[in-house]
Amino acid sequence: MGRSQLTGVAGKQFAPLAVVSRNGVDESVHFGALVALNADGSIAFSVGDPEVEIFPRSSTKPFQALAMVRHGLTLDAEHLALVCASHNGEQIHQRIASEILASVGLDENALANTHDYPLHVDSAHQAIRDGKAKSSLQMNCSGKHAGMLATCVINGWSTTDYLAQDHPLQQAITHTLAEVTAMTPPAIGVDGCGAPAHVVGLRHLAQGLRSIATGDAGDSGREVFTAMSHYPHVIGGTGRHVTGIVGAIPGLCAKDGAESVYVAAMEDGRAIALKMSDGSGRAIATVLQAALARLDVDTSGVPAYVDEMVLGHGQPVGRVRAIEM
């Protein structure tokens, strides 16, 4: 779609967003781009280029889920939350994914996402002790793929090639994403799980999740928002910052993505999208909380485990802090 090639991000589009200190000495700086929206959708503030075009990776899962619901996927909120998730692969996550598949007469053999062990370290170690190989079900995107397959069965679409860009499901997802973000993807790649990965502008990413949170995306969008905001443990899992942040802030939905992307939106329309330029994942939870606080969102209840600490010999000796925005 659109341009056949994209050069990607450029260093000049990013600015300092976080500093890492060790024993009182600043050690590293993380650069990124961030845009925050007021309740009315206007830009409240930004750092770096708010129009930078990125692969949001799994941060587009709410839009993918929205397309599925609009095309007949009917699930309770807990199961729909897993369709939106990059889950830990804990037993609850694998169980819900299996239940989604079973609801349309399929099992995990129908999944075409990449094989992997759970993200949750203890669950991965248990799988290895049990002699289990990597599998699609254990992989963090299995909920999304289970939802995709269920949507295909409901519509009578092929389930063998459901990841192809020209498949009716993927065309529906691309159309929906373009609608809610108000931006036609300038390029589409392949995500780590095998599904199409769309390029989206950072501001448009924030606007897209805002439309879901506020109800502008319709009743189907409200279903997605309710699922994401009410089942934070399903969205991530034990120890995940997305679970800790969403669970502590009523009226918030948020989705993390690979290569240090985050998008979050409040029910009243305030929204944030950010991308750390190095893609490492460190500092992103700290920066998101700082941006939420500047939008006057109360983050005081976020659990301490979300704090990004710097260790020396296993003990905290410093921390990641956001630069004033």
URTAJO-V59941 format. One record per backbone hydrogen bond with DSSP energy under -1.0 kcal/mol. CO is the residue of the C=O (numbers start at 1). NH is the residue of the N-H. E is the energy in kcal/mol with one decimal. If there is no record, write none. Layout:
# URTAJO-V59941
CO,NH,E
CO,NH,E
This chain:
# URTAJO-V59941
10,13,-2.1
11,14,-1.8
13,49,-2.8
15,32,-2.7
17,323,-2.6
18,30,-2.8
19,321,-2.7
20,27,-3.8
20,28,-1.5
22,25,-1.9
25,22,-3.0
28,20,-3.0
30,17,-3.0
30,18,-1.7
31,277,-2.3
32,15,-2.6
33,275,-2.5
34,47,-2.5
35,273,-2.2
36,44,-2.9
36,45,-1.2
37,271,-1.3
38,41,-1.9
42,38,-3.3
45,36,-2.6
47,34,-2.7
49,52,-1.6
50,203,-2.0
52,202,-2.0
54,200,-2.9
56,59,-2.2
57,60,-1.8
58,61,-1.7
60,64,-2.0
61,65,-2.9
62,66,-2.0
63,67,-2.1
64,68,-1.8
65,69,-2.6
66,70,-2.5
67,71,-1.1
68,73,-2.3
69,72,-1.6
76,80,-2.5
77,81,-2.2
78,82,-1.1
79,83,-1.1
80,84,-1.1
82,85,-1.1
88,120,-2.4
90,94,-2.3
91,95,-2.6
92,96,-2.1
93,97,-2.2
94,98,-2.2
95,99,-2.1
96,100,-2.1
97,101,-2.0
98,102,-2.6
99,103,-1.5
101,104,-1.6
101,106,-2.6
102,105,-1.6
107,110,-2.2
108,111,-1.2
116,135,-2.2
120,124,-2.5
121,125,-2.7
122,126,-2.2
123,127,-2.2
124,128,-2.0
125,129,-2.6
126,130,-2.2
127,132,-2.8
128,131,-1.4
135,116,-1.7
139,142,-2.0
140,87,-1.4
141,145,-2.1
142,146,-2.3
143,147,-2.2
144,148,-2.3
145,149,-2.5
146,150,-2.4
147,151,-2.3
148,152,-2.0
149,153,-2.4
150,154,-2.4
151,155,-1.6
152,157,-2.7
161,164,-1.8
164,167,-1.9
167,171,-2.5
168,172,-2.0
169,173,-2.2
170,174,-2.5
171,175,-2.3
172,176,-2.4
173,177,-2.9
174,178,-2.2
175,179,-2.0
176,180,-2.6
177,181,-2.0
178,183,-1.2
187,199,-2.3
189,197,-2.2
191,194,-1.3
195,191,-3.4
197,189,-3.6
200,54,-2.6
201,205,-2.2
202,206,-1.9
203,207,-2.3
204,208,-2.3
205,209,-1.9
206,210,-2.1
207,211,-2.1
208,212,-1.2
209,213,-2.5
210,214,-2.5
211,217,-2.3
215,218,-2.0
218,222,-1.8
219,223,-1.9
220,224,-1.8
221,225,-2.7
222,226,-2.7
223,227,-2.2
224,228,-2.5
225,229,-2.6
226,230,-1.9
227,231,-1.4
231,235,-1.6
232,236,-1.5
235,86,-1.6
236,88,-2.0
237,240,-2.0
240,244,-2.0
241,245,-2.7
242,246,-2.1
243,247,-2.1
249,252,-1.3
251,267,-2.2
253,265,-2.7
255,263,-1.7
257,261,-1.9
260,276,-2.4
261,257,-2.6
262,274,-2.5
263,255,-2.8
264,272,-2.8
265,253,-2.3
266,269,-2.0
270,266,-3.4
271,37,-3.4
272,264,-2.8
273,35,-2.3
274,262,-2.1
275,33,-2.5
276,279,-1.1
283,287,-2.5
284,288,-2.3
285,289,-2.1
286,290,-1.9
287,291,-2.4
288,292,-2.5
289,293,-2.4
290,294,-1.9
291,295,-1.3
292,297,-2.5
293,296,-1.8
299,302,-1.8
303,306,-1.8
304,307,-1.6
307,309,-1.0
308,320,-2.6
310,317,-3.3
310,318,-1.3
312,315,-1.6
315,312,-3.2
317,23,-2.8
318,310,-2.6
319,21,-2.3
321,19,-2.8
